[in-house]
Amino acid sequence: MDSREIIQQFLIPSPPNYIPQADEEQTFRAAFQSRIPVIIKGPTGCGKTRFIEYMAHHLHLPLITVSCHEDLTAGDLVGRYLWKDDETVWQDGPLTLAARHGGICYLDEIVEARKDTVVIIHSLTDDRRMLYIDKTGEVIRAHHDFMMVLSYNPGYQSIVKDLKTSTKQRFVSLMFTHPVVETETAILQSESGLSPEISRRLADMGAKIRQLKGFGLDEGVSTRLLVYVGRLIAQGLPPHEACRCAITHTLTDDLDIMRSIMDIVSLYFE
């Protein structure tokens, strides 16, 4: 399959269900039109990836997502030679594919990648907008519609896992957080099909549970987990049990914290 055909498979066919929280859409559009790469920071499950899918759809751009990990190499991003039909052929990696044909290359949880791997994006994220492939000797000038987007959760930062200053200062940044109760209520209702009343209770409960962060809870409950609760309830599971399975047992193994979370659940669902 030709690389032009491959990248077309990464188009988002239908609009994702995303409710804007502030001016993030306007900022992202301005960055794309200015050819400026973007970092999106925020806690787990707050809508970072959904937002990027939403923008890719509305900008009519393919979205190639790479989930970063400590074994990710530059070759995984750029491409490699493969043995096919009794000959050696070059296959573009996700970064090369997006740079060559246009599209968003989204590196999710970028701080998990090795620093020597991250350096490969430097020439694409400054005024040069170019990628040198040493294995083939090819220099790719990034397509007009190419955009680099990174994301990570600042709550998991450490001295070991952080971006170098030389990398950060190539980007503009968008800060995400958990939605306000009214927005989260609308999200829960649209994602799970629950009534406005039950959706509001879930949103209020989520905000209350997040207050436990720093008091034994490492990370507050995500909107994603609240959506899971809503879907379980919609399938007939009692709210108390849905919260226990999707929130309490997922967030912690500490019995005291579990009891604290279930006490909060009982305030909203008898």
N, C-alpha and C positions, 0 to 999 in steps of 0.2 A: 504494500500500500504506500502511495506517495505521501511525503510528509505534509503536503497541503491537505490531503484527505484526512490524515491522522488528526491534525489540529482542529478540524471542523467538528470532530467528535466531542471536543471540550466546550462547545457552546452551551449555554444554559437555555434549554428550550422553553421554559415557562417561568414567569416571574415568581421568585421566592417570596414567602410570606415574611416580610420585614416591615416593622413600624419604626420610622425615623424617630430619634430621641432629641436631636438638636440640629445642628447645621452640618453634620458629618457628610451628608450627600453632596452638599454644595462644595465643601472643602475637598472632597475626593475628586469631584469633577474638575475643579480648578487645578489640582495637582496633575491629573491626567493630561489636561489640555496644555499645561506648562512643562510636561515631560519630567515631572519630579516624582521620585519614588516615595512610597509611604510605609511607615511602620504603624501598626495598630496594636495598642497595649490594652490589656484588660483581663479580669479574672476569668477562670474557666466557665464556659457555658453562658457567657453574657451576650453572645450574638456577633462575635467578630467574623467568623467564617460566613455566617448567614448574610451579613452586611456585604462582604466581598462578592458573594454570589449574586446578591441583589444588584450591585453596581455593575458587575460583569454583564448581567442580562440587559440592563438599561443602556449600557454603552455598546452593546452588541459585540462583545469581545469574548474570545475563548478564555477559559479559566483553567490553568494547569496548576494543581495543588500538589505540593511535596510536603509530606509529614517528616519533619527533621528528627534525626536521632544521632547518637554519638558515633555510629559507624557509617554515616553518610559521607561519601567521598566526592571530590570534585568531578570525578568521572561519572558518578551517578547523575549529576546535574548537567554536565556538558554532553556526554554521550560516549560511545565506545564502538570498537570494531566487533562485528559478530560474524560467525561462520554460517553462511547460507547458500544453498544450492552449489556446493563445491567451490565457493569463493568467499573471500573476506569482504564484507560490506560495512560501511559506516552507518550507524544509527544515531540520530540526534537524541540527546537527553532533553528533559523538560525545559531547562533554561535555554538551550540552543533553539529548541522548537519555537518557543514564544518569541525569542529575539529575532529569529529569522522571518517568521510569518506574521507577527503581531499577536498580542494577547497579554493577559495578566499571568505572570509567574508568581505564584503565592507560596512562600516558604513559611509553613505553619510551625510555631514553636521554634523559632530560629536559634534561640540560645542553647538548644539541645545539640546543635550541629557543632562539629569540630571547628576551631578557629581557622585552621588552614584551609578548610572547605569554604568558609564564609568569604575569605579573601577573593575568591574567584568572581564574586559579583561586583567588586569595586569598580572595574572599568565600565560596567554597564550602568552604574548608579551615579556617575558624575557627567560632566559635559561631553566626555568622549562617546558614551553610549555605544561601546563596541565590545566584542568578545573575541579573544584570540584562542583558537583551538590548536594547541601545539601538536596534537597527534596527526592532524591533517594539514597543518600549515595555513589554515583558512582564517581570515579575519572577517567577522560578521559585523556590519554596521546595523545597529538595532532598527527594526521596523518602526515606522512612524507611530504605530499603535501599540508598541511594546510598553509594558509597565511592570515594574518590580514592586511587590508588596510583601512585607514581612509581618509576622505577629508573634507575640509572646505574652506570658503572664508575669507582670512585675513582681507578684507575690512569691514567685519561685526563684527570683534572682539571687545570685551569690557572687562572691569574688571569682569563683571558678566558672560559673555559668552567667556570663554577661557579654554584651556586645562591646567590641573595642570602640573607643571614641572615634577613631578614624572611619568606622562603619556607620555609627549613629549619625554623624554629621553630614552624611550623604542623603538623609531622609527628612521629610516632615512627619510629624507624629499625630495620631489621633488617639485620644484617651477614651476608652470605653469603661463603663461600670454597669452594675445591675440597674435595670430600668426602674423608674419611679413606679409607685404602686398602680397608678392609673394606666400607665403604658403596659405594665406587666399583666394587669387584669385583661386588657384587650388581647395581648399575645396569648395568654392561657385560654381565653374563650375561643379564639380563632384556631388555635392549634389542637385543642382537645374536644371542642364542641360542647363544653359545659355551659351552664347558665351563667349570666353575669354575677349572680349572688355567690355561687360556689367559686367562680374564678377570682372574685374579689377576696374571698376568705383565704384562698390559697396564696394570693399575692401578699396579703397582710401577714399571713403566717410566715412566708418566706422572708419578709423584711425583719420579722421578729427573730427568726432563727439566725439571721446574719449578725445580729447583735452579740451572738456568742463567740464570734471570731475574736481571737485574742484572749478568750477566757476558757481555753481548752480546745477550741475548735480551730483547726488550721485554715480552713477555707469555708466561706459561707455557702449556703445552698445556691446552686445555679438556677437560672431560668429553665435550662434544659431539664433538670431534675423535677422542677415543679410541673413542667409539661408532661413528663412521664407519669407523675402522680395523677394529673388530670385525665390522661388517657386510660390509666388503670381504673379510675373511678367511673369513667364513661363506659368501661366494659363490665361494670357491676361489682368491682371490688370495694369493700367498705373503706371509707376515707382513712380511718385510723390505720388499717392494714396497708393501704397503698402508701401512706406516708412512712410507715415503718420500713417497708421494703425498699422504696425508692430514695428515701432521704436518710433516715436514721442509720440503717445498716450500711449505707453507702458512704456516708460522711465520716464515720468513726467506728472504732472497735472498743473505745473506752466506755465502760458500763455507766459511769456517772454522767458523761456527756450524752449518752443515749437516753438516759432518764430525763435529762434537762430538755432535750429536743422533744421527746414524747409528751412532756408536760406542756410545752408550747402547742404541740399538735392538739392536745385535749382542750386547750382554750378556744380553739376554732372549730374542732369537730368532736363533739361528745361521743 
